[in-house]
């Protein structure tokens, strides 16, 4: 299980702010972060853009990207995180797009497929995991993976290199 208190503490100690743009996780990352006392010292907020039109309107994802690449794609994940970073005014923004089932999204995605993007001013890191399990198990696994990866970047000292 990801150590969310440690993640927020490490980000706070480096003076980094965090935001999220969530689709298939439907606010689970934000909710999990919000359970930590003092989260507001680091976590600025989130956009839950379940509907493709909201990805465009709120996070700045291009309609062309959604039309040509689909909502479950690395391109969409990057545009969500980059747009969220700008809209939320944060140093680091994590985005989640994927298919938790039970049905399939339009395009070539499979149930359990996800794209998670971590955007900073200098880099956009895209993770492309595939998870098994129930809808909620898939959502939780994606949130845990993102937090673990953020912590690993902090441990390597690479997350703060903007």
Phi and psi in radians as a Rosetta constraint file:
Dihedral C 1 N 2 CA 2 C 2 CIRCULARHARMONIC -1.122 0.35
Dihedral N 2 CA 2 C 2 N 3 CIRCULARHARMONIC 2.548 0.35
Dihedral C 2 N 3 CA 3 C 3 CIRCULARHARMONIC -1.673 0.35
Dihedral N 3 CA 3 C 3 N 4 CIRCULARHARMONIC 1.444 0.35
Dihedral C 3 N 4 CA 4 C 4 CIRCULARHARMONIC -1.104 0.35
Dihedral N 4 CA 4 C 4 N 5 CIRCULARHARMONIC -0.707 0.35
Dihedral C 4 N 5 CA 5 C 5 CIRCULARHARMONIC -1.020 0.35
Dihedral N 5 CA 5 C 5 N 6 CIRCULARHARMONIC -0.723 0.35
Dihedral C 5 N 6 CA 6 C 6 CIRCULARHARMONIC -1.147 0.35
Dihedral N 6 CA 6 C 6 N 7 CIRCULARHARMONIC -0.727 0.35
Dihedral C 6 N 7 CA 7 C 7 CIRCULARHARMONIC -0.993 0.35
Dihedral N 7 CA 7 C 7 N 8 CIRCULARHARMONIC -0.880 0.35
Dihedral C 7 N 8 CA 8 C 8 CIRCULARHARMONIC -1.144 0.35
Dihedral N 8 CA 8 C 8 N 9 CIRCULARHARMONIC -0.683 0.35
Dihedral C 8 N 9 CA 9 C 9 CIRCULARHARMONIC -1.102 0.35
Dihedral N 9 CA 9 C 9 N 10 CIRCULARHARMONIC -0.788 0.35
Dihedral C 9 N 10 CA 10 C 10 CIRCULARHARMONIC -1.123 0.35
Dihedral N 10 CA 10 C 10 N 11 CIRCULARHARMONIC -0.718 0.35
Dihedral C 10 N 11 CA 11 C 11 CIRCULARHARMONIC -1.156 0.35
Dihedral N 11 CA 11 C 11 N 12 CIRCULARHARMONIC -0.749 0.35
Dihedral C 11 N 12 CA 12 C 12 CIRCULARHARMONIC -1.057 0.35
Dihedral N 12 CA 12 C 12 N 13 CIRCULARHARMONIC -0.749 0.35
Dihedral C 12 N 13 CA 13 C 13 CIRCULARHARMONIC -1.133 0.35
Dihedral N 13 CA 13 C 13 N 14 CIRCULARHARMONIC -0.393 0.35
Dihedral C 13 N 14 CA 14 C 14 CIRCULARHARMONIC -1.710 0.35
Dihedral N 14 CA 14 C 14 N 15 CIRCULARHARMONIC 0.001 0.35
Dihedral C 14 N 15 CA 15 C 15 CIRCULARHARMONIC 1.248 0.35
Dihedral N 15 CA 15 C 15 N 16 CIRCULARHARMONIC 0.502 0.35
Dihedral C 15 N 16 CA 16 C 16 CIRCULARHARMONIC -1.755 0.35
Dihedral N 16 CA 16 C 16 N 17 CIRCULARHARMONIC 2.416 0.35
Dihedral C 16 N 17 CA 17 C 17 CIRCULARHARMONIC -1.779 0.35
Dihedral N 17 CA 17 C 17 N 18 CIRCULARHARMONIC 2.684 0.35
Dihedral C 17 N 18 CA 18 C 18 CIRCULARHARMONIC -2.261 0.35
Dihedral N 18 CA 18 C 18 N 19 CIRCULARHARMONIC 2.467 0.35
Dihedral C 18 N 19 CA 19 C 19 CIRCULARHARMONIC -2.483 0.35
Dihedral N 19 CA 19 C 19 N 20 CIRCULARHARMONIC 3.025 0.35
Dihedral C 19 N 20 CA 20 C 20 CIRCULARHARMONIC -2.557 0.35
Dihedral N 20 CA 20 C 20 N 21 CIRCULARHARMONIC 2.635 0.35
Dihedral C 20 N 21 CA 21 C 21 CIRCULARHARMONIC -2.207 0.35
Dihedral N 21 CA 21 C 21 N 22 CIRCULARHARMONIC 2.026 0.35
Dihedral C 21 N 22 CA 22 C 22 CIRCULARHARMONIC -2.040 0.35
Dihedral N 22 CA 22 C 22 N 23 CIRCULARHARMONIC 2.455 0.35
Dihedral C 22 N 23 CA 23 C 23 CIRCULARHARMONIC -2.038 0.35
Dihedral N 23 CA 23 C 23 N 24 CIRCULARHARMONIC -1.571 0.35
Dihedral C 23 N 24 CA 24 C 24 CIRCULARHARMONIC -1.157 0.35
Dihedral N 24 CA 24 C 24 N 25 CIRCULARHARMONIC -0.319 0.35
Dihedral C 24 N 25 CA 25 C 25 CIRCULARHARMONIC -1.395 0.35
Dihedral N 25 CA 25 C 25 N 26 CIRCULARHARMONIC -0.236 0.35
Dihedral C 25 N 26 CA 26 C 26 CIRCULARHARMONIC 0.862 0.35
Dihedral N 26 CA 26 C 26 N 27 CIRCULARHARMONIC 0.695 0.35
Dihedral C 26 N 27 CA 27 C 27 CIRCULARHARMONIC 1.612 0.35
Dihedral N 27 CA 27 C 27 N 28 CIRCULARHARMONIC 0.063 0.35
Dihedral C 27 N 28 CA 28 C 28 CIRCULARHARMONIC -1.131 0.35
Dihedral N 28 CA 28 C 28 N 29 CIRCULARHARMONIC -0.696 0.35
Dihedral C 28 N 29 CA 29 C 29 CIRCULARHARMONIC -1.061 0.35
Dihedral N 29 CA 29 C 29 N 30 CIRCULARHARMONIC -0.874 0.35
Dihedral C 29 N 30 CA 30 C 30 CIRCULARHARMONIC -1.071 0.35
Dihedral N 30 CA 30 C 30 N 31 CIRCULARHARMONIC -0.742 0.35
Dihedral C 30 N 31 CA 31 C 31 CIRCULARHARMONIC -1.106 0.35
Dihedral N 31 CA 31 C 31 N 32 CIRCULARHARMONIC -0.732 0.35
Dihedral C 31 N 32 CA 32 C 32 CIRCULARHARMONIC -1.140 0.35
Dihedral N 32 CA 32 C 32 N 33 CIRCULARHARMONIC -0.768 0.35
Dihedral C 32 N 33 CA 33 C 33 CIRCULARHARMONIC -1.087 0.35
Dihedral N 33 CA 33 C 33 N 34 CIRCULARHARMONIC -0.729 0.35
Dihedral C 33 N 34 CA 34 C 34 CIRCULARHARMONIC -1.148 0.35
Dihedral N 34 CA 34 C 34 N 35 CIRCULARHARMONIC -0.275 0.35
Dihedral C 34 N 35 CA 35 C 35 CIRCULARHARMONIC -1.300 0.35
Dihedral N 35 CA 35 C 35 N 36 CIRCULARHARMONIC -0.263 0.35
Dihedral C 35 N 36 CA 36 C 36 CIRCULARHARMONIC -1.515 0.35
Dihedral N 36 CA 36 C 36 N 37 CIRCULARHARMONIC 2.144 0.35
Dihedral C 36 N 37 CA 37 C 37 CIRCULARHARMONIC -1.000 0.35
Dihedral N 37 CA 37 C 37 N 38 CIRCULARHARMONIC 2.343 0.35
Dihedral C 37 N 38 CA 38 C 38 CIRCULARHARMONIC 1.456 0.35
Dihedral N 38 CA 38 C 38 N 39 CIRCULARHARMONIC 0.164 0.35
Dihedral C 38 N 39 CA 39 C 39 CIRCULARHARMONIC -0.991 0.35
Dihedral N 39 CA 39 C 39 N 40 CIRCULARHARMONIC -0.551 0.35
Dihedral C 39 N 40 CA 40 C 40 CIRCULARHARMONIC -1.154 0.35
Dihedral N 40 CA 40 C 40 N 41 CIRCULARHARMONIC -0.236 0.35
Dihedral C 40 N 41 CA 41 C 41 CIRCULARHARMONIC -1.208 0.35
Dihedral N 41 CA 41 C 41 N 42 CIRCULARHARMONIC -0.368 0.35
Dihedral C 41 N 42 CA 42 C 42 CIRCULARHARMONIC -2.163 0.35
Dihedral N 42 CA 42 C 42 N 43 CIRCULARHARMONIC -0.782 0.35
Dihedral C 42 N 43 CA 43 C 43 CIRCULARHARMONIC -1.461 0.35
Dihedral N 43 CA 43 C 43 N 44 CIRCULARHARMONIC 2.098 0.35
Dihedral C 43 N 44 CA 44 C 44 CIRCULARHARMONIC -1.624 0.35
Dihedral N 44 CA 44 C 44 N 45 CIRCULARHARMONIC -0.506 0.35
Dihedral C 44 N 45 CA 45 C 45 CIRCULARHARMONIC 2.681 0.35
Dihedral N 45 CA 45 C 45 N 46 CIRCULARHARMONIC -3.062 0.35
Dihedral C 45 N 46 CA 46 C 46 CIRCULARHARMONIC -2.681 0.35
Dihedral N 46 CA 46 C 46 N 47 CIRCULARHARMONIC 2.816 0.35
Dihedral C 46 N 47 CA 47 C 47 CIRCULARHARMONIC -2.053 0.35
Dihedral N 47 CA 47 C 47 N 48 CIRCULARHARMONIC 2.302 0.35
Dihedral C 47 N 48 CA 48 C 48 CIRCULARHARMONIC -1.865 0.35
Dihedral N 48 CA 48 C 48 N 49 CIRCULARHARMONIC 1.887 0.35
Dihedral C 48 N 49 CA 49 C 49 CIRCULARHARMONIC -2.045 0.35
Dihedral N 49 CA 49 C 49 N 50 CIRCULARHARMONIC 1.174 0.35
Dihedral C 49 N 50 CA 50 C 50 CIRCULARHARMONIC -1.107 0.35
Dihedral N 50 CA 50 C 50 N 51 CIRCULARHARMONIC -0.745 0.35
Dihedral C 50 N 51 CA 51 C 51 CIRCULARHARMONIC -1.463 0.35
Dihedral N 51 CA 51 C 51 N 52 CIRCULARHARMONIC 2.371 0.35
Dihedral C 51 N 52 CA 52 C 52 CIRCULARHARMONIC -0.965 0.35
Dihedral N 52 CA 52 C 52 N 53 CIRCULARHARMONIC -0.628 0.35
Dihedral C 52 N 53 CA 53 C 53 CIRCULARHARMONIC -1.096 0.35
Dihedral N 53 CA 53 C 53 N 54 CIRCULARHARMONIC -0.587 0.35
Dihedral C 53 N 54 CA 54 C 54 CIRCULARHARMONIC -1.304 0.35
Dihedral N 54 CA 54 C 54 N 55 CIRCULARHARMONIC -0.526 0.35
Dihedral C 54 N 55 CA 55 C 55 CIRCULARHARMONIC -1.022 0.35
Dihedral N 55 CA 55 C 55 N 56 CIRCULARHARMONIC -0.704 0.35
Dihedral C 55 N 56 CA 56 C 56 CIRCULARHARMONIC -1.277 0.35
Dihedral N 56 CA 56 C 56 N 57 CIRCULARHARMONIC -0.896 0.35
Dihedral C 56 N 57 CA 57 C 57 CIRCULARHARMONIC -1.166 0.35
Dihedral N 57 CA 57 C 57 N 58 CIRCULARHARMONIC -0.775 0.35
Dihedral C 57 N 58 CA 58 C 58 CIRCULARHARMONIC -1.647 0.35
Dihedral N 58 CA 58 C 58 N 59 CIRCULARHARMONIC -0.698 0.35
Dihedral C 58 N 59 CA 59 C 59 CIRCULARHARMONIC -1.773 0.35
Dihedral N 59 CA 59 C 59 N 60 CIRCULARHARMONIC -0.115 0.35
Dihedral C 59 N 60 CA 60 C 60 CIRCULARHARMONIC 1.388 0.35
Dihedral N 60 CA 60 C 60 N 61 CIRCULARHARMONIC 0.325 0.35
Dihedral C 60 N 61 CA 61 C 61 CIRCULARHARMONIC -1.223 0.35
Dihedral N 61 CA 61 C 61 N 62 CIRCULARHARMONIC 2.330 0.35
Dihedral C 61 N 62 CA 62 C 62 CIRCULARHARMONIC -1.245 0.35
Dihedral N 62 CA 62 C 62 N 63 CIRCULARHARMONIC 2.451 0.35
Dihedral C 62 N 63 CA 63 C 63 CIRCULARHARMONIC -1.044 0.35
Dihedral N 63 CA 63 C 63 N 64 CIRCULARHARMONIC -0.608 0.35
Dihedral C 63 N 64 CA 64 C 64 CIRCULARHARMONIC -1.102 0.35
Dihedral N 64 CA 64 C 64 N 65 CIRCULARHARMONIC -0.730 0.35
Dihedral C 64 N 65 CA 65 C 65 CIRCULARHARMONIC -1.061 0.35
Dihedral N 65 CA 65 C 65 N 66 CIRCULARHARMONIC -0.822 0.35
Dihedral C 65 N 66 CA 66 C 66 CIRCULARHARMONIC -1.110 0.35
Dihedral N 66 CA 66 C 66 N 67 CIRCULARHARMONIC -0.756 0.35
Dihedral C 66 N 67 CA 67 C 67 CIRCULARHARMONIC -1.153 0.35
Dihedral N 67 CA 67 C 67 N 68 CIRCULARHARMONIC -0.762 0.35
Dihedral C 67 N 68 CA 68 C 68 CIRCULARHARMONIC -1.548 0.35
Dihedral N 68 CA 68 C 68 N 69 CIRCULARHARMONIC -0.578 0.35
Dihedral C 68 N 69 CA 69 C 69 CIRCULARHARMONIC -1.869 0.35
Dihedral N 69 CA 69 C 69 N 70 CIRCULARHARMONIC -0.380 0.35
Dihedral C 69 N 70 CA 70 C 70 CIRCULARHARMONIC 1.601 0.35
Dihedral N 70 CA 70 C 70 N 71 CIRCULARHARMONIC 2.882 0.35
Dihedral C 70 N 71 CA 71 C 71 CIRCULARHARMONIC -1.319 0.35
Dihedral N 71 CA 71 C 71 N 72 CIRCULARHARMONIC -0.440 0.35
Dihedral C 71 N 72 CA 72 C 72 CIRCULARHARMONIC -1.769 0.35
Dihedral N 72 CA 72 C 72 N 73 CIRCULARHARMONIC 1.498 0.35
Dihedral C 72 N 73 CA 73 C 73 CIRCULARHARMONIC -2.725 0.35
Dihedral N 73 CA 73 C 73 N 74 CIRCULARHARMONIC 2.746 0.35
Dihedral C 73 N 74 CA 74 C 74 CIRCULARHARMONIC -1.123 0.35
Dihedral N 74 CA 74 C 74 N 75 CIRCULARHARMONIC -0.615 0.35
Dihedral C 74 N 75 CA 75 C 75 CIRCULARHARMONIC -1.100 0.35
Dihedral N 75 CA 75 C 75 N 76 CIRCULARHARMONIC -0.770 0.35
Dihedral C 75 N 76 CA 76 C 76 CIRCULARHARMONIC -1.137 0.35
Dihedral N 76 CA 76 C 76 N 77 CIRCULARHARMONIC -0.746 0.35
Dihedral C 76 N 77 CA 77 C 77 CIRCULARHARMONIC -1.032 0.35
Dihedral N 77 CA 77 C 77 N 78 CIRCULARHARMONIC -0.755 0.35
Dihedral C 77 N 78 CA 78 C 78 CIRCULARHARMONIC -1.122 0.35
Dihedral N 78 CA 78 C 78 N 79 CIRCULARHARMONIC -0.842 0.35
Dihedral C 78 N 79 CA 79 C 79 CIRCULARHARMONIC -1.106 0.35
Dihedral N 79 CA 79 C 79 N 80 CIRCULARHARMONIC -0.607 0.35
Dihedral C 79 N 80 CA 80 C 80 CIRCULARHARMONIC -1.102 0.35
Dihedral N 80 CA 80 C 80 N 81 CIRCULARHARMONIC -0.838 0.35
Dihedral C 80 N 81 CA 81 C 81 CIRCULARHARMONIC -1.205 0.35
Dihedral N 81 CA 81 C 81 N 82 CIRCULARHARMONIC -0.741 0.35
Dihedral C 81 N 82 CA 82 C 82 CIRCULARHARMONIC -1.148 0.35
Dihedral N 82 CA 82 C 82 N 83 CIRCULARHARMONIC -0.792 0.35
Dihedral C 82 N 83 CA 83 C 83 CIRCULARHARMONIC -1.117 0.35
Dihedral N 83 CA 83 C 83 N 84 CIRCULARHARMONIC -0.718 0.35
Dihedral C 83 N 84 CA 84 C 84 CIRCULARHARMONIC -1.120 0.35
Dihedral N 84 CA 84 C 84 N 85 CIRCULARHARMONIC -0.675 0.35
Dihedral C 84 N 85 CA 85 C 85 CIRCULARHARMONIC -1.045 0.35
Dihedral N 85 CA 85 C 85 N 86 CIRCULARHARMONIC -0.731 0.35
Dihedral C 85 N 86 CA 86 C 86 CIRCULARHARMONIC -1.224 0.35
Dihedral N 86 CA 86 C 86 N 87 CIRCULARHARMONIC -0.892 0.35
Dihedral C 86 N 87 CA 87 C 87 CIRCULARHARMONIC -1.111 0.35
Dihedral N 87 CA 87 C 87 N 88 CIRCULARHARMONIC -0.713 0.35
Dihedral C 87 N 88 CA 88 C 88 CIRCULARHARMONIC -1.474 0.35
Dihedral N 88 CA 88 C 88 N 89 CIRCULARHARMONIC -0.258 0.35
Dihedral C 88 N 89 CA 89 C 89 CIRCULARHARMONIC 1.140 0.35
Dihedral N 89 CA 89 C 89 N 90 CIRCULARHARMONIC 0.794 0.35
Dihedral C 89 N 90 CA 90 C 90 CIRCULARHARMONIC -2.011 0.35
Dihedral N 90 CA 90 C 90 N 91 CIRCULARHARMONIC 2.796 0.35
Dihedral C 90 N 91 CA 91 C 91 CIRCULARHARMONIC -1.276 0.35
Dihedral N 91 CA 91 C 91 N 92 CIRCULARHARMONIC -0.685 0.35
Dihedral C 91 N 92 CA 92 C 92 CIRCULARHARMONIC -2.294 0.35
Dihedral N 92 CA 92 C 92 N 93 CIRCULARHARMONIC 2.290 0.35
Dihedral C 92 N 93 CA 93 C 93 CIRCULARHARMONIC -2.259 0.35
Dihedral N 93 CA 93 C 93 N 94 CIRCULARHARMONIC 2.337 0.35
Dihedral C 93 N 94 CA 94 C 94 CIRCULARHARMONIC -1.934 0.35
Dihedral N 94 CA 94 C 94 N 95 CIRCULARHARMONIC 2.390 0.35
Dihedral C 94 N 95 CA 95 C 95 CIRCULARHARMONIC -2.128 0.35
Dihedral N 95 CA 95 C 95 N 96 CIRCULARHARMONIC 2.684 0.35
Dihedral C 95 N 96 CA 96 C 96 CIRCULARHARMONIC -2.328 0.35
Dihedral N 96 CA 96 C 96 N 97 CIRCULARHARMONIC 2.136 0.35
Dihedral C 96 N 97 CA 97 C 97 CIRCULARHARMONIC -2.422 0.35
Dihedral N 97 CA 97 C 97 N 98 CIRCULARHARMONIC 2.421 0.35
Dihedral C 97 N 98 CA 98 C 98 CIRCULARHARMONIC 3.133 0.35
Dihedral N 98 CA 98 C 98 N 99 CIRCULARHARMONIC -2.940 0.35
Dihedral C 98 N 99 CA 99 C 99 CIRCULARHARMONIC -2.282 0.35
Dihedral N 99 CA 99 C 99 N 100 CIRCULARHARMONIC 1.879 0.35
Dihedral C 99 N 100 CA 100 C 100 CIRCULARHARMONIC -1.633 0.35
Dihedral N 100 CA 100 C 100 N 101 CIRCULARHARMONIC -0.025 0.35
Dihedral C 100 N 101 CA 101 C 101 CIRCULARHARMONIC 1.408 0.35
Dihedral N 101 CA 101 C 101 N 102 CIRCULARHARMONIC -3.113 0.35
Dihedral C 101 N 102 CA 102 C 102 CIRCULARHARMONIC -1.403 0.35
Dihedral N 102 CA 102 C 102 N 103 CIRCULARHARMONIC -0.396 0.35
Dihedral C 102 N 103 CA 103 C 103 CIRCULARHARMONIC -1.584 0.35
Dihedral N 103 CA 103 C 103 N 104 CIRCULARHARMONIC 3.010 0.35
Dihedral C 103 N 104 CA 104 C 104 CIRCULARHARMONIC -1.709 0.35
Dihedral N 104 CA 104 C 104 N 105 CIRCULARHARMONIC 2.522 0.35
Dihedral C 104 N 105 CA 105 C 105 CIRCULARHARMONIC -1.260 0.35
Dihedral N 105 CA 105 C 105 N 106 CIRCULARHARMONIC 2.789 0.35
Dihedral C 105 N 106 CA 106 C 106 CIRCULARHARMONIC -1.087 0.35
Dihedral N 106 CA 106 C 106 N 107 CIRCULARHARMONIC 2.427 0.35
Dihedral C 106 N 107 CA 107 C 107 CIRCULARHARMONIC 2.025 0.35
Dihedral N 107 CA 107 C 107 N 108 CIRCULARHARMONIC -2.689 0.35
Dihedral C 107 N 108 CA 108 C 108 CIRCULARHARMONIC -1.843 0.35
Dihedral N 108 CA 108 C 108 N 109 CIRCULARHARMONIC 0.267 0.35
Dihedral C 108 N 109 CA 109 C 109 CIRCULARHARMONIC -1.288 0.35
Dihedral N 109 CA 109 C 109 N 110 CIRCULARHARMONIC 2.787 0.35
Dihedral C 109 N 110 CA 110 C 110 CIRCULARHARMONIC -2.045 0.35
Dihedral N 110 CA 110 C 110 N 111 CIRCULARHARMONIC 2.712 0.35
Dihedral C 110 N 111 CA 111 C 111 CIRCULARHARMONIC -1.044 0.35
Dihedral N 111 CA 111 C 111 N 112 CIRCULARHARMONIC 2.292 0.35
Dihedral C 111 N 112 CA 112 C 112 CIRCULARHARMONIC 1.686 0.35
Dihedral N 112 CA 112 C 112 N 113 CIRCULARHARMONIC -0.218 0.35
Dihedral C 112 N 113 CA 113 C 113 CIRCULARHARMONIC -1.363 0.35
Dihedral N 113 CA 113 C 113 N 114 CIRCULARHARMONIC 2.439 0.35
Dihedral C 113 N 114 CA 114 C 114 CIRCULARHARMONIC -2.543 0.35
Dihedral N 114 CA 114 C 114 N 115 CIRCULARHARMONIC 2.737 0.35
Dihedral C 114 N 115 CA 115 C 115 CIRCULARHARMONIC -2.247 0.35
Dihedral N 115 CA 115 C 115 N 116 CIRCULARHARMONIC 2.224 0.35
Dihedral C 115 N 116 CA 116 C 116 CIRCULARHARMONIC -2.114 0.35
Dihedral N 116 CA 116 C 116 N 117 CIRCULARHARMONIC 2.227 0.35
Dihedral C 116 N 117 CA 117 C 117 CIRCULARHARMONIC -2.086 0.35
Dihedral N 117 CA 117 C 117 N 118 CIRCULARHARMONIC 2.384 0.35
Dihedral C 117 N 118 CA 118 C 118 CIRCULARHARMONIC -1.979 0.35
Dihedral N 118 CA 118 C 118 N 119 CIRCULARHARMONIC 2.008 0.35
Dihedral C 118 N 119 CA 119 C 119 CIRCULARHARMONIC -1.914 0.35
Dihedral N 119 CA 119 C 119 N 120 CIRCULARHARMONIC 2.284 0.35
Dihedral C 119 N 120 CA 120 C 120 CIRCULARHARMONIC -2.156 0.35
Dihedral N 120 CA 120 C 120 N 121 CIRCULARHARMONIC -3.080 0.35
Dihedral C 120 N 121 CA 121 C 121 CIRCULARHARMONIC -1.185 0.35
Dihedral N 121 CA 121 C 121 N 122 CIRCULARHARMONIC -0.409 0.35
Dihedral C 121 N 122 CA 122 C 122 CIRCULARHARMONIC -1.945 0.35
Dihedral N 122 CA 122 C 122 N 123 CIRCULARHARMONIC -0.283 0.35
Dihedral C 122 N 123 CA 123 C 123 CIRCULARHARMONIC -2.611 0.35
Dihedral N 123 CA 123 C 123 N 124 CIRCULARHARMONIC 2.662 0.35
Dihedral C 123 N 124 CA 124 C 124 CIRCULARHARMONIC -2.178 0.35
Dihedral N 124 CA 124 C 124 N 125 CIRCULARHARMONIC 1.972 0.35
Dihedral C 124 N 125 CA 125 C 125 CIRCULARHARMONIC -1.785 0.35
Dihedral N 125 CA 125 C 125 N 126 CIRCULARHARMONIC 2.177 0.35
Dihedral C 125 N 126 CA 126 C 126 CIRCULARHARMONIC -1.964 0.35
Dihedral N 126 CA 126 C 126 N 127 CIRCULARHARMONIC 2.192 0.35
Dihedral C 126 N 127 CA 127 C 127 CIRCULARHARMONIC -1.792 0.35
Dihedral N 127 CA 127 C 127 N 128 CIRCULARHARMONIC 2.497 0.35
Dihedral C 127 N 128 CA 128 C 128 CIRCULARHARMONIC -2.290 0.35
Dihedral N 128 CA 128 C 128 N 129 CIRCULARHARMONIC 1.239 0.35
Dihedral C 128 N 129 CA 129 C 129 CIRCULARHARMONIC -1.442 0.35
Dihedral N 129 CA 129 C 129 N 130 CIRCULARHARMONIC 2.876 0.35
Dihedral C 129 N 130 CA 130 C 130 CIRCULARHARMONIC -2.285 0.35
Dihedral N 130 CA 130 C 130 N 131 CIRCULARHARMONIC 2.194 0.35
Dihedral C 130 N 131 CA 131 C 131 CIRCULARHARMONIC -1.984 0.35
Dihedral N 131 CA 131 C 131 N 132 CIRCULARHARMONIC 2.658 0.35
Dihedral C 131 N 132 CA 132 C 132 CIRCULARHARMONIC -1.947 0.35
Dihedral N 132 CA 132 C 132 N 133 CIRCULARHARMONIC 2.770 0.35
Dihedral C 132 N 133 CA 133 C 133 CIRCULARHARMONIC 2.122 0.35
Dihedral N 133 CA 133 C 133 N 134 CIRCULARHARMONIC -2.962 0.35
Dihedral C 133 N 134 CA 134 C 134 CIRCULARHARMONIC -1.242 0.35
Dihedral N 134 CA 134 C 134 N 135 CIRCULARHARMONIC 2.940 0.35
Dihedral C 134 N 135 CA 135 C 135 CIRCULARHARMONIC -0.910 0.35
Dihedral N 135 CA 135 C 135 N 136 CIRCULARHARMONIC -0.882 0.35
Dihedral C 135 N 136 CA 136 C 136 CIRCULARHARMONIC -1.241 0.35
Dihedral N 136 CA 136 C 136 N 137 CIRCULARHARMONIC -0.548 0.35
Dihedral C 136 N 137 CA 137 C 137 CIRCULARHARMONIC -1.150 0.35
Dihedral N 137 CA 137 C 137 N 138 CIRCULARHARMONIC -0.682 0.35
Dihedral C 137 N 138 CA 138 C 138 CIRCULARHARMONIC -1.132 0.35
Dihedral N 138 CA 138 C 138 N 139 CIRCULARHARMONIC -0.795 0.35
Dihedral C 138 N 139 CA 139 C 139 CIRCULARHARMONIC -1.066 0.35
Dihedral N 139 CA 139 C 139 N 140 CIRCULARHARMONIC -0.809 0.35
Dihedral C 139 N 140 CA 140 C 140 CIRCULARHARMONIC -1.117 0.35
Dihedral N 140 CA 140 C 140 N 141 CIRCULARHARMONIC -0.715 0.35
Dihedral C 140 N 141 CA 141 C 141 CIRCULARHARMONIC -1.086 0.35
Dihedral N 141 CA 141 C 141 N 142 CIRCULARHARMONIC -0.677 0.35
Dihedral C 141 N 142 CA 142 C 142 CIRCULARHARMONIC -1.135 0.35
Dihedral N 142 CA 142 C 142 N 143 CIRCULARHARMONIC -0.757 0.35
Dihedral C 142 N 143 CA 143 C 143 CIRCULARHARMONIC -1.102 0.35
Dihedral N 143 CA 143 C 143 N 144 CIRCULARHARMONIC -0.785 0.35
Dihedral C 143 N 144 CA 144 C 144 CIRCULARHARMONIC -1.088 0.35
Dihedral N 144 CA 144 C 144 N 145 CIRCULARHARMONIC -0.747 0.35
Dihedral C 144 N 145 CA 145 C 145 CIRCULARHARMONIC -1.075 0.35
Dihedral N 145 CA 145 C 145 N 146 CIRCULARHARMONIC -0.760 0.35
Dihedral C 145 N 146 CA 146 C 146 CIRCULARHARMONIC -1.088 0.35
Dihedral N 146 CA 146 C 146 N 147 CIRCULARHARMONIC -0.790 0.35
Dihedral C 146 N 147 CA 147 C 147 CIRCULARHARMONIC -1.115 0.35
Dihedral N 147 CA 147 C 147 N 148 CIRCULARHARMONIC -0.758 0.35
Dihedral C 147 N 148 CA 148 C 148 CIRCULARHARMONIC -1.078 0.35
Dihedral N 148 CA 148 C 148 N 149 CIRCULARHARMONIC -0.719 0.35
Dihedral C 148 N 149 CA 149 C 149 CIRCULARHARMONIC -1.188 0.35
Dihedral N 149 CA 149 C 149 N 150 CIRCULARHARMONIC -0.737 0.35
Dihedral C 149 N 150 CA 150 C 150 CIRCULARHARMONIC -1.013 0.35
Dihedral N 150 CA 150 C 150 N 151 CIRCULARHARMONIC -0.772 0.35
Dihedral C 150 N 151 CA 151 C 151 CIRCULARHARMONIC -1.089 0.35
Dihedral N 151 CA 151 C 151 N 152 CIRCULARHARMONIC -0.691 0.35
Dihedral C 151 N 152 CA 152 C 152 CIRCULARHARMONIC -1.144 0.35
Dihedral N 152 CA 152 C 152 N 153 CIRCULARHARMONIC -0.668 0.35
Dihedral C 152 N 153 CA 153 C 153 CIRCULARHARMONIC -1.128 0.35
Dihedral N 153 CA 153 C 153 N 154 CIRCULARHARMONIC -0.703 0.35
Dihedral C 153 N 154 CA 154 C 154 CIRCULARHARMONIC -1.118 0.35
Dihedral N 154 CA 154 C 154 N 155 CIRCULARHARMONIC -0.711 0.35
Dihedral C 154 N 155 CA 155 C 155 CIRCULARHARMONIC -1.114 0.35
Dihedral N 155 CA 155 C 155 N 156 CIRCULARHARMONIC -0.582 0.35
Dihedral C 155 N 156 CA 156 C 156 CIRCULARHARMONIC -1.443 0.35
Dihedral N 156 CA 156 C 156 N 157 CIRCULARHARMONIC -0.189 0.35
Dihedral C 156 N 157 CA 157 C 157 CIRCULARHARMONIC 1.343 0.35
Dihedral N 157 CA 157 C 157 N 158 CIRCULARHARMONIC 0.283 0.35
Dihedral C 157 N 158 CA 158 C 158 CIRCULARHARMONIC -1.691 0.35
Dihedral N 158 CA 158 C 158 N 159 CIRCULARHARMONIC -0.278 0.35
Dihedral C 158 N 159 CA 159 C 159 CIRCULARHARMONIC -1.215 0.35
Dihedral N 159 CA 159 C 159 N 160 CIRCULARHARMONIC -0.577 0.35
Dihedral C 159 N 160 CA 160 C 160 CIRCULARHARMONIC -1.457 0.35
Dihedral N 160 CA 160 C 160 N 161 CIRCULARHARMONIC 0.049 0.35
Dihedral C 160 N 161 CA 161 C 161 CIRCULARHARMONIC -1.492 0.35
Dihedral N 161 CA 161 C 161 N 162 CIRCULARHARMONIC 1.523 0.35
